[in-house]
Structure formats: structure tokens, C-alpha cells
Amino acid sequence: MQAVVLRQLGGPEVLQLEEMSVPAPGVGDVVIALRAAALNRRDIQVRTREEWADKMPFVPGSDGAGVVAAVGAGVRNVREGDAVVICPSLWWGDNAECPSERFEILGGPSNGTYAQYVCVPAENVFAKPVHLSFAEAAAFPLAGLTAWRALITKAQIKPGERVLIPGIGSGVATFLVQIAKLAGARVWGTSGSAHKLERASGLGLSGGALYTDPDWPERIREQTGGGVDVVVDSVGTAAFDQCLDLLVPGGRLVTLGVTTGATTSLDIRKIYRRQLSIRGTMMGSLKEFRDLLAVVTIGAIKPVIDSTFSLASAAEAHHRMEHYEHFGKIVLEIP
């Protein structure tokens, strides 16, 4: 089979196609002939961060959809020929609060979905929603699950609440807007592009501001009537302090990423004087994925596809994501 194999850290040019053996299923495993894989910001991290160097070589990619090619002993939930989608949250365990010590996200160090075939535990394989194409099905698992846990489980969002999403345009953000609206909340966002804010209005965004405007927090404060109840932040350093200041008393900030850096200053008095909560999250459990899948299956949440590339053009796809040119999910179509 053909697969993109990461053998060294570097730029997009290190994403090269190689020939590999088709994996064989072990007990409780499923081998999937992939038809599509979706990019995530994590794919750039495993390609560039030093912490991943000693885990190479491996096939990146967390999201995928395709057709079951083979099943291992003991597998009962799917059969050969089934159209399926993968939940990339491996070995979460039974604790809803946090994953097990064995937890791993598909696509590093376990071989992921930038390939014609992938082998995953059967518990992570689910029927593809019939109305979704393979590209659309590949586009929702990681980003959708991350957004679902952030808003539903961690923020415990309520109807009528005001939500701020910094970094409108990412795949996760497109799901955050839709899930917040589905829960009855009102949503605002920030972006470096007025066009992205306009496109997000079609998903339910009530308003927003350009983060290139130094007064963007005041713009959000004016639009929301004094601040927000919930912030879901994947930006990190560049926006964390301002987001905290925008929370009304009793507000909650959920952090799930650090695209602009991982450190910030923090006046602890802001937290206890205003009864604020800071909650961390990453990925989600299989139960949360089932809840998300049920909503996707009835069409209440829809994956937003930015663009598609061939598997051989993975480097070009990474370049688009790295330069923040996308709105929604970038997908690799696999022959």
C-alpha cells in the first residue's frame, strides 16, 4: 500500500509517499481501506516538535473514513464491506473525567490515516452516516469530538449563554459554532480575516472582531453587552489574558490548544474574586463520540470542507493549514 511516512522532523517537504505492507488485524482489530483522511493541527505538531522525533517513523493522520477490509478475531460490531468512520481517541478507558495512562491519539506513534489502509481497535470503528461522503465523514471525528467535549462536557453550556471562540476558521471552530448554536447559546468569534467571520455567520456566529485590531476585546464586550459566559480557547498566549478578562462573574474558560504559545501571565485574584473557572480538555471518550455521531447522523451538525488534496499532495495540504489559509477541514482523498 501507499502511505505517507514521517521519518524526520521538518517542513511539509518531509511528507513523502512510500510503499508499506498492508497491516493485518490482531485480535479485536479492524483493517480499513481508507477513502479519505482529514488534516488536524496535531499533524503539524507531530511533524515539527522535537518530542516526536524519537517516535518516528510512523504514519501521521488521526481522522479517516473508508470500507472495512478485514476484521480480527472477536470483532462483532462491523463486517467486511461496511462503510465506517474512525474515532481517533484510542484506549480512553472507563473514567469519563480523564483518559487512561494508555491513552493515545491515532497518528503518532501508532500508524494513522495518511495511508491506503489503517488498523485500529474495533471499539473505535463506527458506521459512517449514510448522508455523508467519505470526505465529509473523515472531516468530523477529531475536531468534532474536541468541540463536543469542550462545550457539552466541560463548559456545560446552557441555553441563552454567550460564547466566545477565538480563532474562527479552524476545523474545531466550525464545530464549536454549530454545537453552541445547537445548545441554544449565542456565539461570537475572533479571526484575522473578515471573510472567515462572514462565512462563520452562516454557521450561526452572531458577531465578532478582527484580532488584528488591538481593541478587539472591547469590540466583543460591546457586541455581547458586557462580556461572555464561556470562552473556548485554542489560541493560547496571544489571547488568553484578554479572554479571561471578557468573562463575566461565574464564567468558564475551556482551554484545548496553544497555537500561538503555551505560557501567559495570570493575576490569580481575577479567578477567585469573580468566581471564574478554568477547565482543560483534549479529545474525548467513546461515549462522547457516540453522542456527537448521533447529532451528526441526523444532520444537526455538518462538517465544513475547505479543500481536498490527493494523498500524494499531503505536503501542499499541510502548507495550506500552516499558513491559516483554510476555513473548515482540509481533506486528503485516498485512491
C-alpha positions in Angstrom: 0.0 0.0 0.0 1.0 3.7 -0.3 1.4 5.7 2.8 3.0 9.0 4.0 5.7 8.1 6.5 7.3 10.6 8.9 10.9 9.7 9.3 12.3 13.1 10.4 11.2 16.5 11.7 10.9 19.2 9.2 8.7 21.2 6.9 5.9 19.9 4.7 8.5 18.5 2.3 9.2 15.6 4.7 5.8 14.2 3.9 6.7 11.7 1.2 4.8 8.7 -0.1 6.3 5.2 0.5 5.3 1.6 -0.1 4.4 -0.3 3.0 2.8 -3.7 3.7 -0.9 -3.7 4.3 -1.5 -4.2 8.1 -3.0 -7.4 9.3 -5.7 -7.3 12.1 -4.9 -8.6 15.5 -7.5 -9.9 18.0 -10.1 -7.2 18.3 -8.8 -5.1 15.5 -10.2 -3.8 12.2 -8.3 -3.0 9.0 -9.9 -0.2 7.0 -9.3 0.6 3.3 -9.4 4.3 3.6 -11.1 6.6 1.2 -10.4 9.9 2.9 -8.3 11.3 5.7 -8.6 14.8 7.3 -5.8 17.1 8.5 -5.7 18.5 12.0 -3.3 21.0 13.7 -1.9 18.0 15.6 -0.5 16.7 12.3 1.8 19.8 12.1 2.8 19.3 15.7 3.9 15.7 15.2 5.9 16.8 12.1 7.7 19.7 13.8 8.0 19.2 17.5 11.2 17.6 19.0 9.1 15.4 21.3 8.0 13.3 18.3 11.5 12.7 16.8 12.3 9.6 18.8 8.9 8.1 18.0 9.5 8.1 14.2 9.0 6.5 11.8 5.2 6.5 11.8 2.2 7.3 9.5 0.5 10.6 10.7 -3.2 11.3 10.5 -5.9 11.0 13.1 -9.1 11.2 11.0 -10.3 8.7 8.4 -13.2 7.0 6.8 -13.4 4.1 4.5 -14.5 0.5 4.0 -13.7 -2.4 6.3 -11.2 -4.7 4.6 -10.6 -7.3 7.3 -11.5 -8.0 10.9 -9.6 -9.8 13.6 -10.9 -12.5 15.9 -13.6 -11.4 18.3 -14.9 -8.5 16.3 -18.7 -8.3 16.2 -19.6 -4.7 15.6 -18.5 -4.4 12.0 -18.1 -6.7 9.0 -16.0 -6.7 5.8 -17.5 -4.2 3.3 -19.1 -1.9 5.9 -18.6 1.9 5.3 -17.1 3.2 8.5 -15.6 6.2 10.3 -12.9 6.1 12.9 -12.9 7.7 16.3 -9.2 8.6 16.8 -9.3 8.6 20.6 -7.6 5.3 21.4 -7.8 3.5 24.7 -9.6 6.3 26.6 -10.8 3.9 29.3 -13.8 4.0 31.7 -13.1 7.2 33.5 -15.3 10.0 32.0 -13.2 12.7 33.7 -9.9 11.9 32.0 -8.3 9.2 29.8 -6.3 6.2 30.9 -2.5 6.1 31.1 -2.6 4.1 27.9 -4.5 6.8 26.0 -3.2 7.8 22.6 -4.4 9.8 19.6 -4.3 7.9 16.3 -1.5 9.0 14.0 1.6 9.1 16.3 3.1 6.9 17.5 0.5 4.4 16.2 0.3 4.5 12.4 -2.5 6.8 11.3 -4.7 7.6 8.3 -2.3 9.1 5.7 -2.4 5.7 4.0 -4.5 3.4 1.9 -5.0 1.1 4.9 -5.1 1.5 8.7 -5.5 -0.9 11.5 -7.4 0.3 14.6 -9.2 -1.3 17.6 -12.8 -2.4 16.7 -14.2 -0.2 19.5 -13.0 2.9 17.6 -14.9 1.9 14.4 -18.4 3.2 13.8 -20.9 3.1 10.9 -20.5 6.1 8.5 -23.5 8.3 8.5 -25.2 7.4 5.2 -25.8 11.0 4.0 -22.1 11.9 4.4 -19.5 11.4 1.7 -16.2 9.7 2.8 -14.5 13.1 2.8 -17.2 14.6 5.0 -17.1 11.6 7.3 -13.4 11.9 7.7 -13.7 15.6 8.5 -15.6 15.5 11.7 -14.2 13.0 14.3 -11.2 14.7 16.0 -12.4 18.3 15.6 -16.0 17.5 16.3 -15.2 15.4 19.4 -12.9 18.0 20.7 -15.5 20.7 20.3 -18.3 18.5 21.8 -16.4 17.7 25.0 -15.3 21.3 25.4 -18.8 22.7 25.2 -21.1 20.0 26.4 -19.0 18.1 29.0 -16.5 20.7 30.2 -18.3 24.1 29.8 -21.7 22.5 30.4 -23.2 25.2 28.2 -26.7 26.4 28.8 -29.4 28.0 26.5 -29.0 31.7 26.3 -25.4 31.9 27.3 -22.8 33.9 25.4 -19.8 32.1 24.0 -16.6 33.4 22.6 -14.5 31.4 20.2 -11.1 32.9 19.3 -9.6 31.7 16.0 -12.6 31.4 13.8 -11.7 29.4 10.6 -10.2 26.3 12.1 -11.9 23.0 11.8 -12.6 22.8 15.5 -14.1 26.3 15.4 -16.6 25.4 12.8 -17.9 22.7 15.1 -17.8 24.9 18.2 -20.0 27.4 16.5 -22.5 24.8 15.4 -22.6 22.9 18.7 -23.0 26.1 20.7 -25.9 27.2 18.5 -27.5 23.7 18.8 -27.3 24.1 22.6 -29.2 27.4 22.4 -26.2 29.7 23.0 -25.2 32.9 21.2 -21.7 32.8 19.7 -19.0 35.4 18.9 -15.6 34.9 17.5 -12.3 36.5 16.5 -10.3 36.0 13.3 -7.6 37.6 11.3 -10.0 37.5 8.3 -13.2 39.4 7.8 -14.1 36.8 5.2 -13.9 34.0 7.7 -16.1 35.8 10.2 -18.6 36.4 7.4 -18.6 32.7 6.4 -19.0 31.7 10.1 -22.1 33.8 10.3 -23.7 31.2 8.0 -23.0 28.6 10.7 -24.6 30.7 13.4 -22.0 33.2 14.5 -23.7 36.3 16.0 -20.7 38.6 15.5 -17.0 39.0 16.0 -13.9 41.1 15.7 -10.6 41.0 13.9 -7.8 40.1 16.3 -5.5 42.4 14.3 -7.5 45.3 15.9 -5.8 46.0 19.3 -9.2 46.9 20.7 -10.8 43.6 19.8 -11.7 42.8 23.4 -13.7 46.0 23.6 -15.4 45.2 20.4 -16.5 41.9 21.7 -17.6 43.4 25.0 -19.8 45.9 23.2 -21.4 43.3 21.0 -22.1 40.9 23.9 -23.5 43.5 26.3 -20.7 43.3 28.8 -18.8 40.1 28.3 -19.3 36.3 27.8 -20.2 33.4 29.9 -17.9 30.9 28.2 -14.7 31.0 26.2 -13.3 28.0 24.3 -9.7 28.9 23.6 -7.3 27.0 21.3 -5.1 30.1 20.7 -3.1 30.3 23.9 -0.6 33.1 24.6 -1.9 35.7 22.2 -5.5 35.8 23.5 -5.6 34.0 26.9 -5.5 37.0 29.2 -7.9 39.0 27.1 -10.3 36.1 27.0 -10.2 35.7 30.8 -10.9 39.5 31.2 -14.0 39.1 28.9 -15.6 36.5 31.2 -18.5 37.7 33.3 -18.6 36.7 37.0 -19.1 33.0 37.2 -17.8 32.5 33.7 -15.8 29.4 32.4 -12.8 29.3 30.2 -12.1 26.0 28.5 -8.6 25.6 27.0 -7.8 23.0 24.4 -4.8 24.2 22.5 -1.9 26.7 22.2 -1.4 27.6 18.6 0.3 30.9 19.5 2.2 29.7 22.6 1.8 27.9 25.9 2.7 30.5 28.5 0.9 33.5 29.9 0.7 35.9 32.8 -2.1 35.4 35.2 -3.4 37.5 38.1 -4.8 34.8 40.3 -7.1 37.3 42.0 -9.2 37.6 38.9 -10.1 33.9 39.3 -11.4 33.9 42.9 -12.8 37.5 43.0 -15.0 36.8 40.0 -15.7 33.1 40.7 -14.2 32.1 37.4 -13.4 28.5 36.3 -10.6 27.4 34.0 -11.0 23.9 32.6 -8.7 21.9 30.4 -9.7 19.4 27.8 -8.3 17.3 25.0 -10.2 14.9 22.6 -12.9 12.9 24.3 -14.3 9.5 25.3 -16.0 6.9 23.1 -19.3 7.8 24.8 -18.9 11.4 23.8 -18.1 10.3 20.3 -21.3 8.3 20.2 -23.3 11.4 21.3 -21.6 13.5 18.7 -22.2 10.9 16.0 -25.9 10.8 16.8 -26.2 14.5 16.2 -24.1 14.3 13.0 -26.2 11.4 11.8 -29.4 13.4 11.9 -27.8 16.3 10.2 -27.9 18.8 13.1 -24.1 19.4 12.7 -22.4 19.4 9.3 -18.7 19.1 8.5 -17.3 22.1 6.6 -14.9 21.1 3.9 -12.3 23.7 2.9 -10.5 21.8 0.2 -9.4 18.4 -0.9 -6.0 17.1 -2.0 -4.6 13.8 -3.1 -2.6 11.6 -0.7 0.5 12.4 -2.8 -0.2 16.1 -2.2 -0.1 15.9 1.6 2.8 18.5 1.7 0.7 21.0 -0.2 -2.2 20.4 2.2 0.0 21.0 5.2 1.3 24.2 3.7 -2.3 25.5 3.4 -3.1 24.7 7.0 0.2 26.1 8.3 -0.5 29.4 6.7 -4.0 29.6 8.0 -5.5 29.8 4.6 -8.3 27.4 5.3 -11.9 27.7 6.6 -13.0 24.3 7.9 -11.4 21.0 7.2 -8.7 20.1 4.7 -9.2 16.5 3.4 -6.9 14.0 1.6 -8.7 11.8 -0.9 -7.2 8.3 -1.0 -7.4 6.1 -4.1 
